[in-house]
């Protein structure tokens, strides 16, 4: 059983990560933390991503049992190596580093720009103004009713 009040660590705000339970003060969903643990990452490795204390990780692990899947990234071709990418804070910081190492040189993370905890609409506005493709675990950005194909730089 969890010790303490989970609401000290986890919030649900409709316009942050489209209402998914997130670590308080961030855009990092609880499911991403738990999924990372389920995929074999250690607390130490996860802490290298967004800065969240161990107590928050423990609360998340106790609250949610959902896991995320890992996907391998292909090396860029000559055509897509100039793609401008923004990696959301709900993914490990290593994702942006891996993309840069694989040839996607113009890759930035939300955390690189101190945009952690921003509302979805504000984040989307910046991503679009920078002409970037957004990589995120936030399923709300995949809603074609609000982000119709062909009207943005990609999600």
C-alpha positions, 0 to 999 in steps of 0.5 A: 500500500502507498505511504502518504498522499499520491496527490502530492506527486501526481496531478490530472490537468485537462490541458496538460498532456490531454488529461493523463495523470502526470508527475506534478510540475511536469508533462511526464505521464505516470505511465511513462515512468512505470513503463520505463521501469517495466522495460528494465530501466533503473530508477537512476536511469529514469532520473537522468531524464526529467528531474523527478525525485525518487519518492515520485517514482515510487508513488508512480510505480505503486499507482499504475501498472501499465507499461510502454513499449520500446521502439528502435529508431532507424538511421536517417536517410539523406532526405530526412536528416534535416528534419526539425524535431522536438522531443516532449518531456514525457520521453527520456532525455536520451531519446533526443540524444539518440536522435541526434546521434543517429543524424537528426542534428536539429533535435531539441527536447522540451527540457532543453528549452525549459518548457517542462510542465507547459500546457498542451496548447502553449507547447503546440504553439511553440513547436509549430512556430519552430517548424518542428515535428513533435515526438510525444507519448501524449495521445491527445496530439494524435487526435485528427479532429484538433490536429488534422493531417497536413495542417502542421509539421507532424506528430 
